[in-house]
Amino acid sequence: MPVRLWGAVAVLLTVVTACSTAERTKPLVPVPAPGVEARELSIPFDRYNFSTADIMILEAAEDLLVRDCMRKRGMVWEVVPPGAADDLEPPNRRRYGVVEPEIARLYGYHVAPDRPSVARRSEARERRMKDLSAAERQAVYGEAGGCLRQARGHIEQGSPQVDTALFNKLITQTFEQSRRDPKVVQVFRSWSGCMRAEELRYADPLAAITDQRWLSGGPPTQEEIRAAQADVRCKVKTGLVSVWSAAEKRIQDDAVRAYPAEFRALGAAKDRQLAAARRILAEQG
């Protein structure tokens, strides 16, 4: 899930209880691509957020601008290739817990390892950071006139002011409200009953994914994998994801209607920054 803030627009910070904090497992087998179950999940606030794919575009453009800025200072900045589109994390992949049977089978409730191109990109970025000299680090990240600040300023130029505090508050509020929706409460009961038939006792999917037994570190146990697989089967059997996402869609649509000017600004800022980034990539890539 993306957790980066870009300029004035907040990337969706899914409520912390919706995501397991279990460590990413090291791949022992080829990492499967995100499943259709995760790719098809969407919510109204996605329109106003930067997805992982959007962030990749912004960072690629930023890299080119920083490279040019560093060249003018007689320094080198390595441009890191983007990850492949099919490898990128869907924005709502773990919003309702684990929903992909193959991920549950391989990793239980643990976060799946990065796909190859994303892993290579992360490693290259870490290596680049590690290899920077003190002077290069100052040139890129210096508070006054650093190349990174200049790059972001260029991409954000002309974007409307947005209320990120309100947006982040609504992200949390609407998610919590969806958990209390009567239809969602009812489907939680059905899901919980299905899990009890598998000798697993959880009130809802967030209780299952945040079970302390899965958060203690180390690779997923067979017990965890069995629980995650049962979880996914029970979600399918009860229609939990469709019921929950429908409730959240209605609640978020109401929020958008309640704050029309604020959401127009969020959408405009996102569109303007992505358009600027794409122009940079077309001109300099």
C-alpha positions as CSV (number, residue, x, y, z in Angstrom):
1,M,0.0,0.0,0.0
2,P,1.3,3.5,-0.8
3,V,2.2,5.6,2.2
4,R,4.0,8.5,0.7
5,L,2.8,12.1,0.8
6,W,3.4,13.9,-2.5
7,G,3.4,17.7,-2.1
8,A,0.1,19.0,-0.9
9,V,-2.0,15.9,-1.8
10,A,-2.1,13.0,0.7
11,V,-1.7,9.5,-0.6
12,L,-4.3,7.2,0.8
13,L,-3.2,6.1,4.3
14,T,-5.4,3.1,4.9
15,V,-6.5,2.9,8.5
16,V,-3.7,1.1,10.4
17,T,-6.0,-1.6,11.6
18,A,-6.8,-2.5,8.1
19,C,-3.3,-3.6,7.3
20,S,-1.2,-6.3,9.0
21,T,2.1,-5.1,10.4
22,A,3.6,-8.5,9.9
23,E,6.9,-8.3,8.2
24,R,7.3,-8.8,4.5
25,T,8.4,-12.4,3.9
26,K,11.5,-13.1,1.8
27,P,10.4,-14.8,-1.5
28,L,11.1,-18.6,-1.5
29,V,9.1,-19.1,-4.7
30,P,8.2,-16.8,-7.6
31,V,6.0,-14.0,-6.2
32,P,2.6,-14.1,-7.9
33,A,1.2,-11.0,-9.5
34,P,-1.6,-9.3,-7.5
35,G,-4.8,-11.2,-8.0
36,V,-7.9,-9.9,-9.7
37,E,-9.6,-9.8,-6.3
38,A,-7.2,-7.0,-5.2
39,R,-7.0,-5.2,-8.5
40,E,-10.7,-4.8,-8.8
41,L,-11.2,-3.2,-5.4
42,S,-11.9,0.5,-5.7
43,I,-13.4,3.3,-3.5
44,P,-14.5,6.8,-4.4
45,F,-11.5,8.4,-2.6
46,D,-9.2,6.7,-5.1
47,R,-10.1,9.5,-7.5
48,Y,-8.4,12.0,-5.1
49,N,-5.4,10.0,-4.1
50,F,-2.2,9.0,-5.8
51,S,-2.0,5.2,-6.5
52,T,1.2,3.3,-6.5
53,A,1.3,3.7,-10.2
54,D,0.7,7.4,-9.9
55,I,3.6,7.7,-7.4
56,M,5.8,5.8,-9.8
57,I,5.1,8.4,-12.5
58,L,5.8,11.3,-10.1
59,E,9.0,9.8,-8.8
60,A,10.2,9.0,-12.4
61,A,9.7,12.7,-13.4
62,E,11.3,13.8,-10.1
63,D,14.3,11.7,-10.8
64,L,14.9,13.3,-14.2
65,L,14.6,16.8,-12.7
66,V,17.0,16.0,-9.9
67,R,19.5,14.5,-12.4
68,D,19.5,17.7,-14.4
69,C,19.8,19.8,-11.3
70,M,22.8,17.8,-10.1
71,R,24.5,18.0,-13.5
72,K,24.4,21.8,-13.2
73,R,26.2,21.4,-9.9
74,G,28.8,19.1,-11.4
75,M,27.4,16.0,-9.7
76,V,25.8,12.7,-10.8
77,W,22.4,11.4,-9.9
78,E,21.5,7.9,-11.0
79,V,18.0,7.6,-12.5
80,V,16.3,4.5,-11.2
81,P,14.0,2.6,-13.6
82,P,10.4,2.3,-12.6
83,G,8.7,-0.9,-11.6
84,A,6.6,-2.8,-14.2
85,A,3.0,-1.9,-14.1
86,D,1.8,-5.4,-13.5
87,D,4.1,-5.6,-10.4
88,L,2.7,-2.6,-8.6
89,E,0.7,-3.0,-5.5
90,P,-3.1,-2.3,-6.0
91,P,-4.1,0.6,-3.7
92,N,-6.8,-1.3,-1.8
93,R,-5.2,-4.7,-1.7
94,R,-5.4,-5.3,2.1
95,R,-8.2,-2.8,2.8
96,Y,-10.5,-5.5,3.9
97,G,-7.8,-7.9,5.0
98,V,-6.5,-10.7,2.8
99,V,-8.7,-11.3,-0.2
100,E,-6.4,-13.3,-2.6
101,P,-6.4,-17.1,-2.3
102,E,-2.9,-17.5,-3.6
103,I,-1.5,-14.9,-1.3
104,A,-3.2,-16.5,1.7
105,R,-1.8,-19.9,0.6
106,L,1.8,-18.7,0.3
107,Y,2.1,-16.0,2.9
108,G,-0.9,-16.2,5.3
109,Y,-1.5,-12.8,6.7
110,H,2.1,-11.6,6.0
111,V,2.6,-8.9,3.4
112,A,3.7,-10.6,0.2
113,P,7.2,-9.8,-1.0
114,D,7.7,-7.2,-3.7
115,R,7.5,-8.4,-7.3
116,P,10.9,-8.5,-9.1
117,S,10.9,-5.2,-10.8
118,V,9.6,-3.4,-7.7
119,A,12.2,-5.1,-5.6
120,R,15.0,-4.1,-8.0
121,R,13.8,-0.5,-7.9
122,S,13.8,-0.4,-4.1
123,E,17.2,-1.9,-3.9
124,A,18.6,0.6,-6.5
125,R,17.1,3.5,-4.5
126,E,18.6,2.2,-1.3
127,R,22.0,1.8,-2.9
128,R,21.8,5.3,-4.4
129,M,21.1,6.8,-1.0
130,K,23.8,4.8,0.6
131,D,26.4,5.8,-2.0
132,L,25.7,9.6,-1.8
133,S,28.6,11.7,-0.4
134,A,27.9,14.3,2.2
135,A,28.1,17.0,-0.5
136,E,25.8,15.1,-2.8
137,R,23.3,14.5,0.0
138,Q,23.3,18.2,0.8
139,A,22.8,19.1,-2.9
140,V,19.8,16.8,-3.2
141,Y,18.1,17.1,0.2
142,G,19.3,20.5,1.5
143,E,16.5,22.5,3.0
144,A,17.3,25.7,1.1
145,G,17.4,25.1,-2.7
146,G,18.0,21.3,-2.7
147,C,17.4,19.6,-6.0
148,L,14.7,17.5,-4.6
149,R,12.7,20.5,-3.3
150,Q,13.2,22.2,-6.7
151,A,11.9,19.2,-8.6
152,R,8.8,18.8,-6.4
153,G,8.2,22.5,-6.7
154,H,8.3,22.3,-10.4
155,I,5.9,19.4,-10.6
156,E,3.5,21.1,-8.0
157,Q,3.6,24.5,-9.7
158,G,0.1,25.8,-10.2
159,S,-1.6,23.1,-8.2
160,P,-4.5,24.4,-6.1
161,Q,-4.2,24.5,-2.3
162,V,-5.8,21.4,-0.7
163,D,-7.0,20.6,2.8
164,T,-4.9,17.5,3.6
165,A,-5.9,17.5,7.2
166,L,-9.6,17.2,6.3
167,F,-8.9,14.5,3.7
168,N,-6.9,12.4,6.1
169,K,-9.6,12.8,8.8
170,L,-12.3,11.7,6.3
171,I,-10.2,8.7,5.2
172,T,-10.3,7.5,8.8
173,Q,-13.8,8.5,9.6
174,T,-15.4,7.0,6.6
175,F,-13.6,3.7,7.1
176,E,-14.7,3.5,10.7
177,Q,-18.2,4.4,9.8
178,S,-18.3,1.7,7.2
179,R,-17.4,-0.9,9.9
180,R,-20.5,0.2,11.9
181,D,-22.9,0.1,8.9
182,P,-25.7,-2.3,9.7
183,K,-25.2,-4.5,6.6
184,V,-21.5,-4.7,7.3
185,V,-22.1,-5.6,10.9
186,Q,-24.4,-8.4,9.7
187,V,-21.9,-9.7,7.2
188,F,-19.3,-9.7,9.8
189,R,-21.5,-12.0,11.9
190,S,-21.9,-14.3,9.0
191,W,-18.2,-14.3,8.3
192,S,-17.4,-14.9,12.0
193,G,-19.9,-17.9,12.0
194,C,-18.1,-19.3,8.9
195,M,-14.8,-19.0,10.6
196,R,-16.1,-20.7,13.8
197,A,-17.0,-23.6,11.6
198,E,-13.3,-23.8,10.8
199,E,-12.5,-23.6,14.6
200,L,-11.3,-20.0,14.3
201,R,-12.8,-17.3,16.5
202,Y,-12.7,-13.7,15.2
203,A,-15.2,-10.9,15.4
204,D,-14.3,-9.5,12.0
205,P,-11.5,-9.7,9.4
206,L,-9.4,-7.0,11.0
207,A,-9.2,-9.0,14.2
208,A,-7.9,-11.9,12.2
209,I,-5.3,-10.0,10.3
210,T,-4.0,-8.3,13.4
211,D,-3.9,-11.4,15.6
212,Q,-0.7,-11.1,17.7
213,R,0.4,-14.6,16.7
214,W,1.0,-13.4,13.2
215,L,2.8,-10.2,14.2
216,S,5.6,-11.7,16.3
217,G,8.1,-11.9,13.4
218,G,9.4,-14.8,11.4
219,P,7.8,-16.5,8.4
220,P,4.1,-17.5,8.3
221,T,3.3,-20.6,10.2
222,Q,1.0,-23.4,8.9
223,E,-1.5,-22.3,11.5
224,E,-1.5,-18.7,10.1
225,I,-1.8,-20.0,6.5
226,R,-4.7,-22.2,7.4
227,A,-6.4,-19.2,9.1
228,A,-5.8,-16.9,6.2
229,Q,-7.1,-19.4,3.7
230,A,-10.3,-20.0,5.8
231,D,-10.6,-16.2,6.0
232,V,-10.6,-15.8,2.2
233,R,-13.0,-18.7,1.7
234,C,-15.4,-17.2,4.3
235,K,-15.2,-13.8,2.6
236,V,-16.2,-15.4,-0.7
237,K,-19.0,-17.5,0.9
238,T,-20.6,-14.5,2.7
239,G,-20.0,-11.9,0.1
240,L,-18.2,-9.8,2.7
241,V,-16.0,-7.7,0.4
242,S,-18.8,-6.7,-1.9
243,V,-21.1,-5.7,1.1
244,W,-18.3,-3.8,2.8
245,S,-17.1,-2.0,-0.3
246,A,-20.6,-1.0,-1.2
247,A,-21.1,0.5,2.2
248,E,-17.8,2.4,2.0
249,K,-18.6,3.6,-1.5
250,R,-21.9,5.1,-0.3
251,I,-20.3,6.7,2.8
252,Q,-17.4,8.2,0.8
253,D,-19.8,9.5,-1.9
254,D,-21.7,11.3,0.8
255,A,-18.4,12.8,2.1
256,V,-17.5,14.0,-1.4
257,R,-20.9,15.7,-1.7
258,A,-20.5,17.2,1.7
259,Y,-17.2,18.9,0.8
260,P,-17.5,19.7,-2.9
261,A,-14.9,22.5,-3.1
262,E,-12.3,20.6,-1.1
263,F,-12.6,17.5,-3.2
264,R,-12.6,19.5,-6.5
265,A,-9.3,21.0,-5.3
266,L,-7.9,17.5,-4.4
267,G,-8.8,16.1,-7.8
268,A,-7.5,19.2,-9.7
269,A,-4.2,19.1,-7.8
270,K,-3.7,15.4,-8.5
271,D,-4.5,15.8,-12.2
272,R,-2.2,18.8,-12.6
273,Q,0.7,17.1,-10.9
274,L,0.4,13.9,-13.0
275,A,0.0,15.9,-16.2
276,A,3.2,17.9,-15.3
277,A,5.1,14.6,-14.5
278,R,4.0,13.0,-17.8
279,R,5.2,16.1,-19.8
280,I,8.6,15.9,-18.1
281,L,8.8,12.2,-18.9
282,A,7.8,12.8,-22.6
283,E,10.3,15.7,-23.0
284,Q,13.3,14.3,-21.1
285,G,12.8,10.6,-20.7
